[in-house]
Amino acid sequence: MTATTTLTAGLDRRALARLKNEIERDIELGTYDGVTIILARHGEVAMHETLGYAERATARPLEPDNVFRVLSLTKAFTNAMAYRALGEGKLALSTRVVDLVPEFLGTDPFHMLRKDKINLAHLLTHRSGMPPTPNPGLGPDRFGSLADVIEALSRVDVLFEPGSNLNYAPSINHALMGEMVRRAYGAESFGALARDLVFAPLGMTRTAFGLPRAWEEKAVPLKVYLPEGGFLSPEDIECLNTYITEDAEMPWVGSVSTAEDVFTFAEMIRRKGQHDGEQLIPRAILEQATTLQTGDMPNDLYADMARARGWEIPAGNFGLGFSLSGTGTAPNFFGPFTSPRTHGNYGAGSSLFWVDPDRDMTLVFLSAGVMEESENVARFQKISTMAVAAAL
């Protein structure tokens, strides 16, 4: 199914047609099942396409209003909550986890080492030293209870000196960050706080932490295509079809959204925190959040992936919560031809948004069918390059 396509804002018609054709070719080859893509420049939508399947096995077509489990793109929403807390004086980058969540320290001296040093800046830049695991210390059937996750993390060791290395954390950092924000505001529910701080002010009416029952028929199921013996098994991700329930609160992976809502969020970021004349997130905080904070540190998780593929090792390129394009030719999600300060977030094998501030472009890409992560990097590098190639 195809939504509207409007050619505006200095984007080349033939380049946009090539991008659409390449996506259709990928879907036909079975690389992934379907996609909704939105590409805009200067805030004007130039491409809005919905292609392929929501579920290939049943030939169910993808529709523009389908709700995706966006996996780690969720972290962008949790980051935005932290930015608001920073701007309102409820948190500082130097605020330690134990200042607000004292039980994180635990009771066993052998598990306490270095925990008292981890602060919000470490969490936002993936330099906490906590294990880079998708499992925050308990089974997936309990992921949806943030209180249970925090209790489990009191027994998890810090592996590295906080601040000393960059290792992308699929779960732990944002579980801790979400609980810090919740306690900073004195909120009873993390999900309700996300609605009040981010989703409602932006008019993101089809975005939530947890999947509301009323949206279940429109939800795109997670179908995972992974080789045997990898970092994750299909069940590690597909189990979230069951455990992202209406009342689940997973600040790292548990939100659902539509492409249009993610675009609304990304456009707020492009406008330096403004939405409908309101400064939702302070401009000064977003300027730092989109500035490189991790120097030339590699991202250990993605460095290992690059080595396995024989690729050049990329720098980690993190701001405060945002992944940045950076410079050089090493493979990355945003490709080597977006401007160095291009910033955004992504979810395992499936979802991505970015903002290129130099070209004033915004890309949202939510796909059905979860790819192996190095293949996903290659896919998004291609898509990102073809998108910026349309700029005149």
C-alpha positions as CSV (number, residue, x, y, z in Angstrom):
1,M,0.0,0.0,0.0
2,T,1.3,3.4,-0.9
3,A,0.6,6.6,1.0
4,T,1.0,10.1,-0.5
5,T,4.2,11.3,-2.1
6,T,4.8,15.0,-2.4
7,L,7.9,16.4,-4.0
8,T,9.1,19.5,-2.1
9,A,12.0,21.2,-0.5
10,G,14.7,20.6,-3.0
11,L,14.7,16.8,-3.2
12,D,15.3,15.1,-6.5
13,R,12.3,13.2,-8.0
14,R,14.5,10.5,-9.6
15,A,16.5,9.9,-6.4
16,L,13.3,9.5,-4.4
17,A,12.0,7.0,-7.0
18,R,15.3,5.1,-6.8
19,L,15.0,4.9,-3.0
20,K,11.4,3.6,-3.2
21,N,12.4,1.0,-5.9
22,E,15.4,-0.2,-3.7
23,I,13.1,-0.7,-0.7
24,E,10.6,-2.6,-2.9
25,R,13.5,-4.8,-4.2
26,D,14.6,-5.5,-0.6
27,I,11.1,-6.5,0.4
28,E,10.7,-8.7,-2.7
29,L,14.1,-10.4,-1.9
30,G,12.9,-11.1,1.7
31,T,15.5,-8.9,3.3
32,Y,12.7,-7.5,5.5
33,D,8.9,-7.7,5.2
34,G,7.6,-4.1,5.0
35,V,8.3,-0.5,5.8
36,T,6.8,2.9,6.4
37,I,9.3,5.6,5.5
38,I,9.0,9.3,5.9
39,L,11.6,11.7,4.5
40,A,11.3,15.5,4.9
41,R,13.3,18.6,4.4
42,H,12.7,21.9,6.1
43,G,9.8,20.2,7.8
44,E,8.0,19.5,4.5
45,V,7.3,15.8,3.8
46,A,8.8,14.8,0.5
47,M,8.2,11.0,0.8
48,H,5.7,9.1,2.8
49,E,5.5,5.5,1.7
50,T,4.0,2.3,3.2
51,L,5.2,-0.8,1.4
52,G,5.1,-4.6,1.8
53,Y,3.8,-6.7,4.7
54,A,3.0,-6.2,8.3
55,E,3.2,-10.0,8.5
56,R,4.5,-11.9,5.5
57,A,3.4,-15.3,6.6
58,T,-0.3,-14.3,6.4
59,A,0.2,-11.8,3.5
60,R,-1.2,-9.1,5.8
61,P,-0.3,-5.8,4.1
62,L,1.4,-3.0,6.1
63,E,-0.8,0.0,6.6
64,P,0.2,3.6,7.3
65,D,-1.5,3.7,10.8
66,N,0.1,0.4,11.9
67,V,1.7,0.4,15.4
68,F,5.2,-0.9,15.6
69,R,7.1,-2.2,18.7
70,V,10.0,0.1,18.1
71,L,12.5,-1.8,20.3
72,S,15.5,0.3,21.3
73,L,14.2,3.4,19.5
74,T,12.3,3.5,22.8
75,K,15.4,4.9,24.4
76,A,14.9,8.2,22.6
77,F,11.7,8.7,24.5
78,T,13.3,7.9,27.8
79,N,16.2,10.3,26.9
80,A,13.6,13.1,26.2
81,M,12.2,12.6,29.7
82,A,15.6,12.9,31.1
83,Y,16.2,16.1,29.1
84,R,13.1,17.6,30.6
85,A,14.1,16.7,34.1
86,L,17.5,18.3,33.5
87,G,15.9,21.5,32.2
88,E,13.6,21.7,35.2
89,G,16.3,21.2,37.7
90,K,15.1,17.8,38.9
91,L,18.3,16.0,37.7
92,A,21.9,16.9,36.8
93,L,24.3,15.0,34.6
94,S,26.3,14.4,37.8
95,T,23.3,12.9,39.7
96,R,24.3,9.4,40.7
97,V,21.9,6.5,40.4
98,V,22.3,5.8,44.1
99,D,21.2,9.4,44.9
100,L,17.7,8.5,43.8
101,V,17.8,4.7,43.8
102,P,19.8,3.8,46.9
103,E,18.8,0.2,46.7
104,F,20.8,-0.1,43.4
105,L,23.9,-0.4,45.6
106,G,22.6,-3.7,47.0
107,T,23.6,-5.4,50.2
108,D,26.5,-7.6,49.1
109,P,29.9,-5.8,49.3
110,F,31.2,-7.9,46.4
111,H,28.4,-6.5,44.1
112,M,28.7,-2.9,45.3
113,L,32.1,-2.1,43.6
114,R,31.9,1.1,41.5
115,K,28.1,1.3,41.6
116,D,28.2,4.5,43.7
117,K,30.1,6.2,40.8
118,I,27.5,5.7,38.0
119,N,25.7,9.0,37.1
120,L,23.2,10.2,34.6
121,A,25.9,11.3,32.1
122,H,27.4,7.7,32.2
123,L,23.9,6.3,31.4
124,L,23.2,8.7,28.6
125,T,26.6,8.0,26.9
126,H,26.6,4.2,27.5
127,R,29.7,4.5,29.7
128,S,28.3,3.1,32.9
129,G,30.4,0.0,32.9
130,M,27.3,-2.2,33.4
131,P,27.0,-5.4,31.4
132,P,26.0,-4.9,27.7
133,T,23.1,-7.4,27.9
134,P,19.5,-7.4,26.8
135,N,18.6,-9.1,30.0
136,P,18.5,-6.8,33.0
137,G,19.0,-9.6,35.6
138,L,15.7,-11.4,35.4
139,G,13.4,-13.3,33.0
140,P,11.5,-11.6,30.2
141,D,8.2,-12.4,31.8
142,R,9.2,-9.8,34.4
143,F,10.7,-7.2,32.1
144,G,7.4,-5.2,32.3
145,S,7.7,-4.6,36.0
146,L,10.2,-1.7,36.4
147,A,10.2,-2.3,40.2
148,D,11.3,-5.9,39.7
149,V,14.0,-4.9,37.2
150,I,15.4,-2.3,39.6
151,E,15.4,-4.9,42.4
152,A,17.2,-7.4,40.2
153,L,19.9,-4.8,39.2
154,S,20.9,-4.4,42.8
155,R,22.6,-7.8,42.3
156,V,24.3,-7.1,39.0
157,D,28.0,-6.2,39.0
158,V,29.6,-3.3,37.3
159,L,32.2,-4.7,34.9
160,F,34.3,-1.6,34.1
161,E,35.2,1.7,35.8
162,P,32.3,4.1,35.0
163,G,33.4,6.5,32.3
164,S,36.3,4.4,31.0
165,N,34.7,2.6,28.1
166,L,31.7,2.8,25.7
167,N,29.7,-0.3,25.4
168,Y,26.1,0.0,24.1
169,A,23.7,-1.3,26.8
170,P,20.5,-2.8,25.4
171,S,18.7,-2.7,28.7
172,I,20.3,-1.7,32.0
173,N,21.3,1.9,31.4
174,H,17.8,3.0,30.4
175,A,16.1,0.9,33.0
176,L,18.1,2.8,35.6
177,M,17.5,6.2,33.8
178,G,13.8,5.6,33.6
179,E,13.6,4.9,37.3
180,M,15.7,7.9,38.1
181,V,13.3,10.2,36.1
182,R,10.3,8.6,37.7
183,R,11.6,9.2,41.2
184,A,12.8,12.7,40.4
185,Y,9.2,13.6,39.5
186,G,7.7,11.6,42.3
187,A,5.5,9.8,39.7
188,E,3.6,6.6,40.5
189,S,3.9,5.3,36.9
190,F,6.7,5.6,34.5
191,G,4.4,5.1,31.5
192,A,2.0,7.8,32.7
193,L,4.9,10.2,33.2
194,A,6.1,9.6,29.7
195,R,2.6,10.4,28.4
196,D,2.6,13.7,30.5
197,L,6.1,14.8,29.7
198,V,6.5,13.8,26.0
199,F,3.6,12.0,24.2
200,A,0.7,14.3,25.1
201,P,2.5,17.6,24.6
202,L,3.6,16.4,21.2
203,G,0.2,15.0,20.2
204,M,1.7,11.5,19.8
205,T,-1.7,9.9,20.3
206,R,-0.5,6.5,19.0
207,T,2.6,6.1,21.1
208,A,2.8,4.5,24.6
209,F,5.0,2.5,26.9
210,G,3.2,-0.9,26.6
211,L,0.7,-1.9,23.9
212,P,-2.8,-0.8,24.7
213,R,-5.4,-3.5,24.1
214,A,-7.3,-1.2,21.8
215,W,-4.3,-1.1,19.4
216,E,-3.6,-4.8,19.3
217,E,-5.3,-5.4,15.9
218,K,-3.1,-2.6,14.4
219,A,0.1,-3.9,15.9
220,V,2.9,-5.2,13.7
221,P,4.2,-8.5,15.1
222,L,7.9,-8.9,15.7
223,K,9.2,-11.5,13.3
224,V,12.9,-12.1,13.6
225,Y,15.3,-13.3,10.9
226,L,18.6,-14.2,12.7
227,P,21.2,-16.9,12.0
228,E,21.9,-19.6,14.5
229,G,24.5,-19.0,17.1
230,G,24.5,-15.2,17.1
231,F,24.4,-12.7,20.0
232,L,20.6,-13.0,20.2
233,S,18.2,-15.7,19.3
234,P,14.8,-15.0,17.6
235,E,13.0,-15.8,20.8
236,D,15.0,-13.1,22.7
237,I,13.2,-10.5,20.6
238,E,9.9,-12.3,19.6
239,C,9.1,-12.9,23.2
240,L,8.3,-9.1,23.4
241,N,5.2,-9.8,21.3
242,T,3.9,-11.4,24.5
243,Y,5.5,-9.3,27.2
244,I,5.0,-5.8,25.9
245,T,1.5,-5.7,27.4
246,E,-0.7,-2.7,28.2
247,D,0.7,-2.2,31.7
248,A,4.4,-3.1,30.8
249,E,6.9,-0.4,31.7
250,M,10.3,-1.0,29.9
251,P,12.1,2.3,29.5
252,W,14.7,0.6,27.2
253,V,12.7,-1.4,24.7
254,G,9.0,-1.4,25.6
255,S,7.3,1.5,23.6
256,V,5.0,1.2,20.6
257,S,4.5,3.9,18.0
258,T,3.6,4.8,14.4
259,A,5.8,6.3,11.8
260,E,3.9,9.5,11.9
261,D,4.3,9.8,15.7
262,V,8.0,9.1,15.4
263,F,8.2,11.8,12.7
264,T,6.5,14.2,15.0
265,F,9.1,13.5,17.7
266,A,12.0,13.7,15.3
267,E,10.7,17.1,14.0
268,M,10.6,18.4,17.5
269,I,14.3,17.5,17.8
270,R,15.0,19.1,14.4
271,R,13.4,22.3,15.7
272,K,15.7,22.3,18.7
273,G,13.0,21.2,21.2
274,Q,10.1,23.3,19.9
275,H,6.7,22.1,19.1
276,D,3.7,24.3,18.3
277,G,5.5,27.4,19.7
278,E,6.3,25.6,23.0
279,Q,9.9,24.9,24.0
280,L,9.3,21.4,25.2
281,I,13.0,20.5,25.7
282,P,15.5,23.3,26.3
283,R,17.6,24.3,23.3
284,A,20.8,24.4,25.3
285,I,20.3,20.8,26.5
286,L,19.7,19.5,22.9
287,E,22.7,21.3,21.7
288,Q,24.9,19.3,24.1
289,A,22.9,16.1,23.5
290,T,23.7,16.3,19.8
291,T,27.4,17.2,20.4
292,L,30.0,14.4,20.5
293,Q,30.7,13.4,24.1
294,T,32.7,10.2,23.8
295,G,35.7,11.3,21.8
296,D,37.3,8.5,19.7
297,M,36.1,5.7,22.0
298,P,34.9,2.7,20.0
299,N,31.5,1.2,20.8
300,D,32.6,-2.2,22.1
301,L,29.4,-4.0,21.0
302,Y,29.5,-2.7,17.5
303,A,33.3,-2.9,17.2
304,D,33.0,-6.7,17.7
305,M,30.3,-6.8,15.0
306,A,32.6,-4.8,12.6
307,R,35.5,-7.2,13.2
308,A,33.3,-10.2,12.5
309,R,32.4,-8.6,9.1
310,G,35.9,-7.4,8.3
311,W,34.8,-3.8,8.5
312,E,36.7,-0.8,9.7
313,I,36.1,-0.2,13.4
314,P,33.8,2.8,13.8
315,A,34.0,5.3,16.7
316,G,31.1,5.1,19.1
317,N,30.0,8.6,18.3
318,F,27.6,9.3,21.2
319,G,26.2,12.6,22.3
320,L,24.0,12.6,25.4
321,G,21.6,9.9,24.4
322,F,21.8,10.4,20.7
323,S,23.9,8.4,18.3
324,L,25.8,10.7,15.9
325,S,27.0,10.2,12.4
326,G,30.6,11.4,13.0
327,T,33.3,11.4,10.3
328,G,35.2,8.8,8.3
329,T,34.2,5.9,6.2
330,A,33.5,3.1,8.7
331,P,30.0,1.6,8.3
332,N,27.3,3.1,10.6
333,F,23.5,3.5,10.7
334,F,23.5,7.0,9.2
335,G,26.1,6.3,6.5
336,P,29.2,8.3,5.6
337,F,27.5,11.0,3.6
338,T,25.1,12.5,6.2
339,S,26.7,15.5,8.0
340,P,28.9,14.7,11.0
341,R,26.4,16.0,13.6
342,T,23.5,14.0,12.2
343,H,21.8,12.5,15.2
344,G,19.1,10.0,16.0
345,N,18.2,6.6,17.5
346,Y,17.5,3.1,16.3
347,G,16.0,-0.2,17.3
348,A,17.4,-3.7,16.8
349,G,17.2,-4.8,13.2
350,S,14.1,-2.7,12.4
351,S,13.6,1.0,13.3
352,L,15.5,4.3,12.9
353,F,15.1,8.0,12.8
354,W,17.7,10.7,12.2
355,V,18.0,14.4,11.7
356,D,20.7,15.9,9.5
357,P,21.0,19.5,10.8
358,D,23.2,20.7,7.9
359,R,20.7,19.6,5.2
360,D,17.7,20.2,7.5
361,M,16.4,16.7,6.7
362,T,14.5,14.2,8.8
363,L,14.2,10.5,8.1
364,V,11.9,7.9,9.8
365,F,12.1,4.3,8.8
366,L,10.0,1.6,10.7
367,S,10.2,-1.9,9.2
368,A,8.5,-5.2,9.8
369,G,10.9,-8.1,10.0
370,V,13.8,-7.8,12.4
371,M,17.2,-8.3,10.6
372,E,20.5,-9.5,12.0
373,E,22.2,-6.4,13.4
374,S,25.2,-6.1,11.1
375,E,22.9,-6.6,8.1
376,N,20.7,-3.9,9.6
377,V,23.7,-1.5,9.8
378,A,24.4,-2.2,6.1
379,R,20.7,-1.7,5.2
380,F,20.4,1.6,7.0
381,Q,23.7,2.9,5.7
382,K,22.4,2.3,2.2
383,I,19.0,3.8,2.9
384,S,20.5,6.9,4.7
385,T,23.0,7.4,1.8
386,M,20.2,7.2,-0.8
387,A,18.1,9.6,1.2
388,V,20.8,12.3,1.5
389,A,21.6,11.7,-2.2
390,A,18.2,13.2,-3.0
391,A,19.1,16.6,-1.6
392,L,19.8,19.2,-4.3
